C-alpha cells in the first residue's frame, strides 16, 4: 500500500500500524503524529492501522534555547 509520509510517497506492508512505522523510521523521543489531519495520541499509535492513501505527518520535538 502507499501512504503519504511528511509529503512524500512511501510504500508499506498492508496492516502496518503507526507505531510500527515510527519504529521503522527509528524516531525516538518526543514526537507528534497526525493521520489524515487528526492528531493521534501516543496511546493509540499501536492500534492505529494505516490504510492505502493515508496522509501521515510525524514531527519530532526539538528543544532549543
Predicted model as a PDB file, atoms N, CA, C, CB and O in Angstrom, pLDDT in the B-factor column:
MODEL        1                                                                  
ATOM      1  N   UNK A   1       0.840  -1.172   0.000  1.00 97.00           N  
ATOM      2  CA  UNK A   1       0.000   0.000   0.000  1.00 97.00           C  
ATOM      3  C   UNK A   1       0.886   1.235   0.000  1.00 97.00           C  
ATOM      4  CB  UNK A   1      -0.956  -0.002   1.210  1.00 97.00           C  
ATOM      5  O   UNK A   1       2.058   1.170   0.369  1.00 97.00           O  
ATOM      6  N   UNK A   2       0.326   2.344  -0.410  1.00 98.00           N  
ATOM      7  CA  UNK A   2       1.071   3.597  -0.481  1.00 98.00           C  
ATOM      8  C   UNK A   2       0.425   4.623   0.439  1.00 98.00           C  
ATOM      9  CB  UNK A   2       1.130   4.127  -1.935  1.00 98.00           C  
ATOM     10  O   UNK A   2      -0.789   4.827   0.410  1.00 98.00           O  
ATOM     11  N   UNK A   3       1.258   5.265   1.256  1.00 98.00           N  
ATOM     12  CA  UNK A   3       0.799   6.376   2.089  1.00 98.00           C  
ATOM     13  C   UNK A   3       1.634   7.598   1.710  1.00 98.00           C  
ATOM     14  CB  UNK A   3       0.927   6.043   3.635  1.00 98.00           C  
ATOM     15  O   UNK A   3       2.636   7.488   1.003  1.00 98.00           O  
ATOM     16  N   UNK A   4       1.209   8.742   2.184  1.00 98.00           N  
ATOM     17  CA  UNK A   4       1.993   9.969   2.045  1.00 98.00           C  
ATOM     18  C   UNK A   4       2.534  10.281   3.434  1.00 98.00           C  
ATOM     19  CB  UNK A   4       1.127  11.175   1.458  1.00 98.00           C  
ATOM     20  O   UNK A   4       1.765  10.560   4.354  1.00 98.00           O  
ATOM     21  N   UNK A   5       3.851  10.234   3.588  1.00 98.00           N  
ATOM     22  CA  UNK A   5       4.506  10.483   4.868  1.00 98.00           C  
ATOM     23  C   UNK A   5       5.293  11.785   4.769  1.00 98.00           C  
ATOM     24  CB  UNK A   5       5.437   9.295   5.267  1.00 98.00           C  
ATOM     25  O   UNK A   5       6.249  11.892   4.000  1.00 98.00           O  
ATOM     26  N   UNK A   6       4.880  12.761   5.553  1.00 97.00           N  
ATOM     27  CA  UNK A   6       5.531  14.079   5.550  1.00 97.00           C  
ATOM     28  C   UNK A   6       5.699  14.609   4.127  1.00 97.00           C  
ATOM     29  CB  UNK A   6       6.902  14.001   6.244  1.00 97.00           C  
ATOM     30  O   UNK A   6       6.740  15.161   3.769  1.00 97.00           O  
ATOM     31  N   UNK A   7       4.639  14.426   3.322  1.00 97.00           N  
ATOM     32  CA  UNK A   7       4.614  14.975   1.976  1.00 97.00           C  
ATOM     33  C   UNK A   7       5.232  14.106   0.895  1.00 97.00           C  
ATOM     34  CB  UNK A   7       5.293  16.256   1.982  1.00 97.00           C  
ATOM     35  O   UNK A   7       5.229  14.487  -0.275  1.00 97.00           O  
ATOM     36  N   UNK A   8       5.764  12.939   1.264  1.00 97.00           N  
ATOM     37  CA  UNK A   8       6.398  12.064   0.278  1.00 97.00           C  
ATOM     38  C   UNK A   8       5.744  10.687   0.262  1.00 97.00           C  
ATOM     39  CB  UNK A   8       7.896  11.929   0.569  1.00 97.00           C  
ATOM     40  O   UNK A   8       5.362  10.153   1.304  1.00 97.00           O  
ATOM     41  N   UNK A   9       5.622  10.131  -0.921  1.00 98.00           N  
ATOM     42  CA  UNK A   9       5.030   8.808  -1.088  1.00 98.00           C  
ATOM     43  C   UNK A   9       5.930   7.749  -0.450  1.00 98.00           C  
ATOM     44  CB  UNK A   9       4.800   8.496  -2.587  1.00 98.00           C  
ATOM     45  O   UNK A   9       7.155   7.804  -0.560  1.00 98.00           O  
ATOM     46  N   UNK A  10       5.295   6.785   0.217  1.00 97.00           N  
ATOM     47  CA  UNK A  10       6.062   5.706   0.862  1.00 97.00           C  
ATOM     48  C   UNK A  10       5.262   4.414   0.778  1.00 97.00           C  
ATOM     49  CB  UNK A  10       6.392   6.054   2.355  1.00 97.00           C  
ATOM     50  O   UNK A  10       4.061   4.400   1.044  1.00 97.00           O  
ATOM     51  N   UNK A  11       5.926   3.343   0.410  1.00 98.00           N  
ATOM     52  CA  UNK A  11       5.304   2.019   0.336  1.00 98.00           C  
ATOM     53  C   UNK A  11       5.415   1.314   1.684  1.00 98.00           C  
ATOM     54  CB  UNK A  11       5.962   1.164  -0.776  1.00 98.00           C  
ATOM     55  O   UNK A  11       6.482   1.303   2.298  1.00 98.00           O  
ATOM     56  N   UNK A  12       4.318   0.730   2.140  1.00 97.00           N  
ATOM     57  CA  UNK A  12       4.282  -0.031   3.392  1.00 97.00           C  
ATOM     58  C   UNK A  12       3.554  -1.339   3.173  1.00 97.00           C  
ATOM     59  CB  UNK A  12       3.603   0.781   4.517  1.00 97.00           C  
ATOM     60  O   UNK A  12       2.764  -1.478   2.238  1.00 97.00           O  
ATOM     61  N   UNK A  13       3.822  -2.284   4.029  1.00 97.00           N  
ATOM     62  CA  UNK A  13       3.075  -3.545   4.009  1.00 97.00           C  
ATOM     63  C   UNK A  13       1.666  -3.292   4.536  1.00 97.00           C  
ATOM     64  CB  UNK A  13       3.797  -4.645   4.858  1.00 97.00           C  
ATOM     65  O   UNK A  13       1.466  -2.464   5.425  1.00 97.00           O  
ATOM     66  N   UNK A  14       0.706  -4.003   3.987  1.00 97.00           N  
ATOM     67  CA  UNK A  14      -0.670  -3.894   4.472  1.00 97.00           C  
ATOM     68  C   UNK A  14      -0.709  -4.246   5.955  1.00 97.00           C  
ATOM     69  CB  UNK A  14      -1.625  -4.821   3.660  1.00 97.00           C  
ATOM     70  O   UNK A  14      -0.019  -5.164   6.398  1.00 97.00           O  
ATOM     71  N   UNK A  15      -1.504  -3.528   6.707  1.00 96.00           N  
ATOM     72  CA  UNK A  15      -1.664  -3.806   8.131  1.00 96.00           C  
ATOM     73  C   UNK A  15      -0.637  -3.114   9.022  1.00 96.00           C  
ATOM     74  CB  UNK A  15      -1.591  -5.273   8.357  1.00 96.00           C  
ATOM     75  O   UNK A  15      -0.624  -3.337  10.232  1.00 96.00           O  
ATOM     76  N   UNK A  16       0.225  -2.278   8.440  1.00 98.00           N  
ATOM     77  CA  UNK A  16       1.232  -1.573   9.239  1.00 98.00           C  
ATOM     78  C   UNK A  16       0.555  -0.594  10.188  1.00 98.00           C  
ATOM     79  CB  UNK A  16       2.235  -0.831   8.328  1.00 98.00           C  
ATOM     80  O   UNK A  16      -0.334   0.158   9.790  1.00 98.00           O  
ATOM     81  N   UNK A  17       0.982  -0.610  11.437  1.00 98.00           N  
ATOM     82  CA  UNK A  17       0.449   0.346  12.414  1.00 98.00           C  
ATOM     83  C   UNK A  17       1.321   1.592  12.439  1.00 98.00           C  
ATOM     84  CB  UNK A  17       0.370  -0.289  13.829  1.00 98.00           C  
ATOM     85  O   UNK A  17       2.449   1.591  11.945  1.00 98.00           O  
ATOM     86  N   UNK A  18       0.787   2.637  13.013  1.00 97.00           N  
ATOM     87  CA  UNK A  18       1.547   3.867  13.164  1.00 97.00           C  
ATOM     88  C   UNK A  18       2.783   3.617  14.028  1.00 97.00           C  
ATOM     89  CB  UNK A  18       0.670   4.975  13.779  1.00 97.00           C  
ATOM     90  O   UNK A  18       3.858   4.138  13.732  1.00 97.00           O  
ATOM     91  N   UNK A  19       2.642   2.831  15.084  1.00 96.00           N  
ATOM     92  CA  UNK A  19       3.783   2.511  15.953  1.00 96.00           C  
ATOM     93  C   UNK A  19       4.876   1.778  15.177  1.00 96.00           C  
ATOM     94  CB  UNK A  19       3.324   1.656  17.149  1.00 96.00           C  
ATOM     95  O   UNK A  19       6.060   2.058  15.366  1.00 96.00           O  
ATOM     96  N   UNK A  20       4.495   0.850  14.312  1.00 97.00           N  
ATOM     97  CA  UNK A  20       5.471   0.108  13.516  1.00 97.00           C  
ATOM     98  C   UNK A  20       6.183   1.040  12.536  1.00 97.00           C  
ATOM     99  CB  UNK A  20       4.785  -1.044  12.756  1.00 97.00           C  
ATOM    100  O   UNK A  20       7.388   0.908  12.319  1.00 97.00           O  
ATOM    101  N   UNK A  21       5.452   1.970  11.949  1.00 97.00           N  
ATOM    102  CA  UNK A  21       6.059   2.932  11.042  1.00 97.00           C  
ATOM    103  C   UNK A  21       7.086   3.781  11.784  1.00 97.00           C  
ATOM    104  CB  UNK A  21       4.984   3.826  10.401  1.00 97.00           C  
ATOM    105  O   UNK A  21       8.197   3.981  11.293  1.00 97.00           O  
ATOM    106  N   UNK A  22       6.723   4.278  12.957  1.00 95.00           N  
ATOM    107  CA  UNK A  22       7.633   5.097  13.758  1.00 95.00           C  
ATOM    108  C   UNK A  22       8.879   4.299  14.122  1.00 95.00           C  
ATOM    109  CB  UNK A  22       6.930   5.606  15.034  1.00 95.00           C  
ATOM    110  O   UNK A  22       9.991   4.825  14.080  1.00 95.00           O  
ATOM    111  N   UNK A  23       8.696   3.038  14.477  1.00 95.00           N  
ATOM    112  CA  UNK A  23       9.835   2.181  14.815  1.00 95.00           C  
ATOM    113  C   UNK A  23      10.749   1.985  13.599  1.00 95.00           C  
ATOM    114  CB  UNK A  23       9.342   0.814  15.338  1.00 95.00           C  
ATOM    115  O   UNK A  23      11.973   2.029  13.725  1.00 95.00           O  
ATOM    116  N   UNK A  24      10.162   1.772  12.445  1.00 94.00           N  
ATOM    117  CA  UNK A  24      10.929   1.605  11.211  1.00 94.00           C  
ATOM    118  C   UNK A  24      11.753   2.850  10.895  1.00 94.00           C  
ATOM    119  CB  UNK A  24       9.993   1.288  10.043  1.00 94.00           C  
ATOM    120  O   UNK A  24      12.874   2.754  10.396  1.00 94.00           O  
ATOM    121  N   UNK A  25      11.190   4.007  11.189  1.00 93.00           N  
ATOM    122  CA  UNK A  25      11.879   5.272  10.916  1.00 93.00           C  
ATOM    123  C   UNK A  25      12.955   5.578  11.948  1.00 93.00           C  
ATOM    124  CB  UNK A  25      10.879   6.409  10.873  1.00 93.00           C  
ATOM    125  O   UNK A  25      13.731   6.520  11.789  1.00 93.00           O  
ATOM    126  N   UNK A  26      12.994   4.769  13.011  1.00 92.00           N  
ATOM    127  CA  UNK A  26      13.974   4.949  14.090  1.00 92.00           C  
ATOM    128  C   UNK A  26      13.891   6.341  14.723  1.00 92.00           C  
ATOM    129  CB  UNK A  26      15.384   4.713  13.557  1.00 92.00           C  
ATOM    130  O   UNK A  26      14.903   6.975  15.023  1.00 92.00           O  
ATOM    131  N   UNK A  27      12.647   6.790  14.914  1.00 83.00           N  
ATOM    132  CA  UNK A  27      12.410   8.065  15.579  1.00 83.00           C  
ATOM    133  C   UNK A  27      12.180   7.773  17.051  1.00 83.00           C  
ATOM    134  CB  UNK A  27      11.194   8.834  14.950  1.00 83.00           C  
ATOM    135  O   UNK A  27      11.336   6.951  17.408  1.00 83.00           O  
ATOM    136  N   UNK A  28      12.929   8.447  17.892  1.00 78.00           N  
ATOM    137  CA  UNK A  28      12.736   8.245  19.330  1.00 78.00           C  
ATOM    138  C   UNK A  28      12.528   9.592  19.996  1.00 78.00           C  
ATOM    139  CB  UNK A  28      13.946   7.502  19.963  1.00 78.00           C  
ATOM    140  O   UNK A  28      12.682  10.641  19.369  1.00 78.00           O  
ATOM    141  N   UNK A  29      12.180   9.553  21.252  1.00 83.00           N  
ATOM    142  CA  UNK A  29      11.958  10.783  21.998  1.00 83.00           C  
ATOM    143  C   UNK A  29      10.549  11.307  21.810  1.00 83.00           C  
ATOM    144  CB  UNK A  29      12.955  11.836  21.582  1.00 83.00           C  
ATOM    145  O   UNK A  29       9.632  10.574  21.440  1.00 83.00           O  
ATOM    146  N   UNK A  30      10.405  12.576  22.072  1.00 88.00           N  
ATOM    147  CA  UNK A  30       9.086  13.205  21.984  1.00 88.00           C  
ATOM    148  C   UNK A  30       8.735  13.478  20.526  1.00 88.00           C  
ATOM    149  CB  UNK A  30       9.047  14.517  22.805  1.00 88.00           C  
ATOM    150  O   UNK A  30       9.524  14.060  19.782  1.00 88.00           O  
ATOM    151  N   UNK A  31       7.539  13.050  20.133  1.00 93.00           N  
ATOM    152  CA  UNK A  31       7.084  13.288  18.777  1.00 93.00           C  
ATOM    153  C   UNK A  31       5.582  13.474  18.749  1.00 93.00           C  
ATOM    154  CB  UNK A  31       7.494  12.143  17.863  1.00 93.00           C  
ATOM    155  O   UNK A  31       4.877  13.138  19.700  1.00 93.00           O  
ATOM    156  N   UNK A  32       5.114  14.008  17.659  1.00 94.00           N  
ATOM    157  CA  UNK A  32       3.678  14.158  17.431  1.00 94.00           C  
ATOM    158  C   UNK A  32       3.366  13.484  16.100  1.00 94.00           C  
ATOM    159  CB  UNK A  32       3.237  15.679  17.431  1.00 94.00           C  
ATOM    160  O   UNK A  32       4.134  13.588  15.144  1.00 94.00           O  
ATOM    161  N   UNK A  33       2.237  12.798  16.053  1.00 96.00           N  
ATOM    162  CA  UNK A  33       1.826  12.115  14.833  1.00 96.00           C  
ATOM    163  C   UNK A  33       0.401  12.521  14.474  1.00 96.00           C  
ATOM    164  CB  UNK A  33       1.932  10.582  14.999  1.00 96.00           C  
ATOM    165  O   UNK A  33      -0.468  12.665  15.334  1.00 96.00           O  
ATOM    166  N   UNK A  34       0.198  12.697  13.196  1.00 97.00           N  
ATOM    167  CA  UNK A  34      -1.104  13.081  12.670  1.00 97.00           C  
ATOM    168  C   UNK A  34      -1.427  12.162  11.506  1.00 97.00           C  
ATOM    169  CB  UNK A  34      -1.127  14.579  12.231  1.00 97.00           C  
ATOM    170  O   UNK A  34      -0.564  11.872  10.678  1.00 97.00           O  
ATOM    171  N   UNK A  35      -2.662  11.707  11.442  1.00 98.00           N  
ATOM    172  CA  UNK A  35      -3.099  10.862  10.336  1.00 98.00           C  
ATOM    173  C   UNK A  35      -4.365  11.467   9.741  1.00 98.00           C  
ATOM    174  CB  UNK A  35      -3.347   9.390  10.807  1.00 98.00           C  
ATOM    175  O   UNK A  35      -5.380  11.604  10.423  1.00 98.00           O  
ATOM    176  N   UNK A  36      -4.294  11.823   8.480  1.00 98.00           N  
ATOM    177  CA  UNK A  36      -5.431  12.423   7.773  1.00 98.00           C  
ATOM    178  C   UNK A  36      -5.984  13.645   8.493  1.00 98.00           C  
ATOM    179  CB  UNK A  36      -6.533  11.398   7.598  1.00 98.00           C  
ATOM    180  O   UNK A  36      -7.198  13.834   8.582  1.00 98.00           O  
ATOM    181  N   UNK A  37      -5.077  14.470   9.006  1.00 97.00           N  
ATOM    182  CA  UNK A  37      -5.479  15.723   9.632  1.00 97.00           C  
ATOM    183  C   UNK A  37      -5.878  15.623  11.089  1.00 97.00           C  
ATOM    184  CB  UNK A  37      -6.592  16.293   8.886  1.00 97.00           C  
ATOM    185  O   UNK A  37      -6.239  16.631  11.697  1.00 97.00           O  
ATOM    186  N   UNK A  38      -5.822  14.431  11.664  1.00 97.00           N  
ATOM    187  CA  UNK A  38      -6.199  14.232  13.061  1.00 97.00           C  
ATOM    188  C   UNK A  38      -4.985  13.819  13.879  1.00 97.00           C  
ATOM    189  CB  UNK A  38      -7.311  13.175  13.180  1.00 97.00           C  
ATOM    190  O   UNK A  38      -4.258  12.902  13.498  1.00 97.00           O  
ATOM    191  N   UNK A  39      -4.764  14.493  15.003  1.00 96.00           N  
ATOM    192  CA  UNK A  39      -3.673  14.116  15.901  1.00 96.00           C  
ATOM    193  C   UNK A  39      -3.971  12.731  16.468  1.00 96.00           C  
ATOM    194  CB  UNK A  39      -3.494  15.168  17.051  1.00 96.00           C  
ATOM    195  O   UNK A  39      -5.091  12.459  16.902  1.00 96.00           O  
ATOM    196  N   UNK A  40      -2.969  11.862  16.463  1.00 97.00           N  
ATOM    197  CA  UNK A  40      -3.111  10.519  17.022  1.00 97.00           C  
ATOM    198  C   UNK A  40      -2.345  10.478  18.339  1.00 97.00           C  
ATOM    199  CB  UNK A  40      -2.588   9.418  16.025  1.00 97.00           C  
ATOM    200  O   UNK A  40      -1.120  10.602  18.341  1.00 97.00           O  
ATOM    201  N   UNK A  41      -3.053  10.306  19.471  1.00 96.00           N  
ATOM    202  CA  UNK A  41      -2.357  10.249  20.754  1.00 96.00           C  
ATOM    203  C   UNK A  41      -1.393   9.071  20.813  1.00 96.00           C  
ATOM    204  CB  UNK A  41      -3.363  10.156  21.897  1.00 96.00           C  
ATOM    205  O   UNK A  41      -1.631   8.030  20.200  1.00 96.00           O  
ATOM    206  N   UNK A  42      -0.313   9.242  21.547  1.00 94.00           N  
ATOM    207  CA  UNK A  42       0.695   8.179  21.667  1.00 94.00           C  
ATOM    208  C   UNK A  42       0.043   6.860  22.094  1.00 94.00           C  
ATOM    209  CB  UNK A  42       1.792   8.585  22.683  1.00 94.00           C  
ATOM    210  O   UNK A  42       0.461   5.793  21.645  1.00 94.00           O  
ATOM    211  N   UNK A  43      -0.962   6.923  22.946  1.00 96.00           N  
ATOM    212  CA  UNK A  43      -1.624   5.705  23.436  1.00 96.00           C  
ATOM    213  C   UNK A  43      -2.336   4.945  22.310  1.00 96.00           C  
ATOM    214  CB  UNK A  43      -2.631   6.061  24.535  1.00 96.00           C  
ATOM    215  O   UNK A  43      -2.669   3.771  22.473  1.00 96.00           O  
ATOM    216  N   UNK A  44      -2.569   5.602  21.179  1.00 98.00           N  
ATOM    217  CA  UNK A  44      -3.271   4.956  20.065  1.00 98.00           C  
ATOM    218  C   UNK A  44      -2.343   4.563  18.916  1.00 98.00           C  
ATOM    219  CB  UNK A  44      -4.350   5.874  19.543  1.00 98.00           C  
ATOM    220  O   UNK A  44      -2.810   3.992  17.931  1.00 98.00           O  
ATOM    221  N   UNK A  45      -1.047   4.849  19.011  1.00 96.00           N  
ATOM    222  CA  UNK A  45      -0.122   4.530  17.919  1.00 96.00           C  
ATOM    223  C   UNK A  45      -0.126   3.038  17.578  1.00 96.00           C  
ATOM    224  CB  UNK A  45       1.290   4.969  18.288  1.00 96.00           C  
ATOM    225  O   UNK A  45      -0.112   2.671  16.403  1.00 96.00           O  
ATOM    226  N   UNK A  46      -0.144   2.182  18.595  1.00 97.00           N  
ATOM    227  CA  UNK A  46      -0.068   0.733  18.356  1.00 97.00           C  
ATOM    228  C   UNK A  46      -1.349   0.161  17.753  1.00 97.00           C  
ATOM    229  CB  UNK A  46       0.238   0.016  19.654  1.00 97.00           C  
ATOM    230  O   UNK A  46      -1.321  -0.909  17.144  1.00 97.00           O  
ATOM    231  N   UNK A  47      -2.458   0.854  17.916  1.00 98.00           N  
ATOM    232  CA  UNK A  47      -3.732   0.337  17.407  1.00 98.00           C  
ATOM    233  C   UNK A  47      -4.222   1.077  16.163  1.00 98.00           C  
ATOM    234  CB  UNK A  47      -4.786   0.423  18.488  1.00 98.00           C  
ATOM    235  O   UNK A  47      -5.274   0.745  15.616  1.00 98.00           O  
ATOM    236  N   UNK A  48      -3.471   2.067  15.721  1.00 98.00           N  
ATOM    237  CA  UNK A  48      -3.848   2.812  14.518  1.00 98.00           C  
ATOM    238  C   UNK A  48      -3.237   2.117  13.310  1.00 98.00           C  
ATOM    239  CB  UNK A  48      -3.382   4.304  14.601  1.00 98.00           C  
ATOM    240  O   UNK A  48      -2.038   2.226  13.054  1.00 98.00           O  
ATOM    241  N   UNK A  49      -4.079   1.403  12.576  1.00 98.00           N  
ATOM    242  CA  UNK A  49      -3.640   0.676  11.384  1.00 98.00           C  
ATOM    243  C   UNK A  49      -3.764   1.610  10.185  1.00 98.00           C  
ATOM    244  CB  UNK A  49      -4.482  -0.635  11.168  1.00 98.00           C  
ATOM    245  O   UNK A  49      -4.828   2.166   9.914  1.00 98.00           O  
ATOM    246  N   UNK A  50      -2.659   1.765   9.481  1.00 98.00           N  
ATOM    247  CA  UNK A  50      -2.651   2.638   8.315  1.00 98.00           C  
ATOM    248  C   UNK A  50      -3.244   1.916   7.115  1.00 98.00           C  
ATOM    249  CB  UNK A  50      -1.226   3.115   8.003  1.00 98.00           C  
ATOM    250  O   UNK A  50      -3.117   0.700   6.979  1.00 98.00           O  
ATOM    251  N   UNK A  51      -3.897   2.688   6.244  1.00 98.00           N  
ATOM    252  CA  UNK A  51      -4.505   2.119   5.039  1.00 98.00           C  
ATOM    253  C   UNK A  51      -4.016   2.894   3.821  1.00 98.00           C  
ATOM    254  CB  UNK A  51      -6.065   2.152   5.125  1.00 98.00           C  
ATOM    255  O   UNK A  51      -3.524   4.017   3.934  1.00 98.00           O  
ATOM    256  N   UNK A  52      -4.160   2.279   2.669  1.00 98.00           N  
ATOM    257  CA  UNK A  52      -3.731   2.877   1.419  1.00 98.00           C  
ATOM    258  C   UNK A  52      -4.302   4.292   1.279  1.00 98.00           C  
ATOM    259  CB  UNK A  52      -4.161   2.001   0.233  1.00 98.00           C  
ATOM    260  O   UNK A  52      -5.501   4.511   1.455  1.00 98.00           O  
ATOM    261  N   UNK A  53      -3.426   5.244   0.961  1.00 98.00           N  
ATOM    262  CA  UNK A  53      -3.862   6.615   0.744  1.00 98.00           C  
ATOM    263  C   UNK A  53      -3.805   7.503   1.970  1.00 98.00           C  
ATOM    264  CB  UNK A  53      -5.233   6.611   0.228  1.00 98.00           C  
ATOM    265  O   UNK A  53      -4.021   8.710   1.854  1.00 98.00           O  
ATOM    266  N   UNK A  54      -3.519   6.948   3.149  1.00 98.00           N  
ATOM    267  CA  UNK A  54      -3.432   7.778   4.352  1.00 98.00           C  
ATOM    268  C   UNK A  54      -2.349   8.832   4.182  1.00 98.00           C  
ATOM    269  CB  UNK A  54      -3.146   6.912   5.598  1.00 98.00           C  
ATOM    270  O   UNK A  54      -1.325   8.607   3.536  1.00 98.00           O  
ATOM    271  N   UNK A  55      -2.606   9.995   4.785  1.00 98.00           N  
ATOM    272  CA  UNK A  55      -1.633  11.084   4.821  1.00 98.00           C  
ATOM    273  C   UNK A  55      -1.159  11.204   6.265  1.00 98.00           C  
ATOM    274  CB  UNK A  55      -2.250  12.446   4.294  1.00 98.00           C  
ATOM    275  O   UNK A  55      -1.934  11.546   7.158  1.00 98.00           O  
ATOM    276  N   UNK A  56       0.117  10.919   6.479  1.00 98.00           N  
ATOM    277  CA  UNK A  56       0.691  10.883   7.824  1.00 98.00           C  
ATOM    278  C   UNK A  56       1.764  11.962   7.951  1.00 98.00           C  
ATOM    279  CB  UNK A  56       1.286   9.481   8.136  1.00 98.00           C  
ATOM    280  O   UNK A  56       2.602  12.134   7.066  1.00 98.00           O  
ATOM    281  N   UNK A  57       1.720  12.675   9.056  1.00 98.00           N  
ATOM    282  CA  UNK A  57       2.754  13.652   9.388  1.00 98.00           C  
ATOM    283  C   UNK A  57       3.332  13.246  10.737  1.00 98.00           C  
ATOM    284  CB  UNK A  57       2.183  15.127   9.420  1.00 98.00           C  
ATOM    285  O   UNK A  57       2.592  13.022  11.695  1.00 98.00           O  
ATOM    286  N   UNK A  58       4.647  13.153  10.806  1.00 96.00           N  
ATOM    287  CA  UNK A  58       5.332  12.836  12.058  1.00 96.00           C  
ATOM    288  C   UNK A  58       6.403  13.890  12.269  1.00 96.00           C  
ATOM    289  CB  UNK A  58       5.950  11.389  12.037  1.00 96.00           C  
ATOM    290  O   UNK A  58       7.251  14.105  11.404  1.00 96.00           O  
ATOM    291  N   UNK A  59       6.361  14.545  13.418  1.00 92.00           N  
ATOM    292  CA  UNK A  59       7.361  15.556  13.734  1.00 92.00           C  
ATOM    293  C   UNK A  59       7.952  15.249  15.095  1.00 92.00           C  
ATOM    294  CB  UNK A  59       6.751  16.980  13.706  1.00 92.00           C  
ATOM    295  O   UNK A  59       7.263  14.805  16.013  1.00 92.00           O  
ATOM    296  N   UNK A  60       9.238  15.497  15.199  1.00 85.00           N  
ATOM    297  CA  UNK A  60       9.940  15.264  16.465  1.00 85.00           C  
ATOM    298  C   UNK A  60      10.151  16.602  17.138  1.00 85.00           C  
ATOM    299  CB  UNK A  60      11.305  14.528  16.245  1.00 85.00           C  
ATOM    300  O   UNK A  60      10.563  17.576  16.508  1.00 85.00           O  
ATOM    301  N   UNK A  61       9.857  16.636  18.442  1.00 76.00           N  
ATOM    302  CA  UNK A  61      10.058  17.858  19.218  1.00 76.00           C  
ATOM    303  C   UNK A  61      11.542  18.029  19.490  1.00 76.00           C  
ATOM    304  CB  UNK A  61       9.253  17.820  20.548  1.00 76.00           C  
ATOM    305  O   UNK A  61      12.218  17.097  19.925  1.00 76.00           O  
ATOM    306  N   UNK A  62      12.037  19.224  19.231  1.00 74.00           N  
ATOM    307  CA  UNK A  62      13.437  19.521  19.467  1.00 74.00           C  
ATOM    308  C   UNK A  62      13.503  20.747  20.378  1.00 74.00           C  
ATOM    309  CB  UNK A  62      14.208  19.760  18.120  1.00 74.00           C  
ATOM    310  O   UNK A  62      12.957  21.804  20.061  1.00 74.00           O  
ATOM    311  N   UNK A  63      14.175  20.586  21.506  1.00 69.00           N  
ATOM    312  CA  UNK A  63      14.321  21.703  22.432  1.00 69.00           C  
ATOM    313  C   UNK A  63      15.374  22.686  21.949  1.00 69.00           C  
ATOM    314  CB  UNK A  63      14.681  21.196  23.822  1.00 69.00           C  
ATOM    315  O   UNK A  63      16.303  22.320  21.228  1.00 69.00           O  
ATOM    316  N   UNK A  64      15.220  23.894  22.340  1.00 64.00           N  
ATOM    317  CA  UNK A  64      16.180  24.901  21.945  1.00 64.00           C  
ATOM    318  C   UNK A  64      16.313  25.949  23.044  1.00 64.00           C  
ATOM    319  CB  UNK A  64      15.767  25.550  20.617  1.00 64.00           C  
ATOM    320  O   UNK A  64      15.627  25.894  24.064  1.00 64.00           O  
ATOM    321  N   UNK A  65      17.171  26.865  22.822  1.00 59.00           N  
ATOM    322  CA  UNK A  65      17.364  27.857  23.864  1.00 59.00           C  
ATOM    323  C   UNK A  65      17.561  29.219  23.364  1.00 59.00           C  
ATOM    324  CB  UNK A  65      18.483  27.509  24.686  1.00 59.00           C  
ATOM    325  O   UNK A  65      17.735  30.148  24.154  1.00 59.00           O  
TER     326      UNK A  65                                                      
ENDMDL                                                                          
END                                                                             
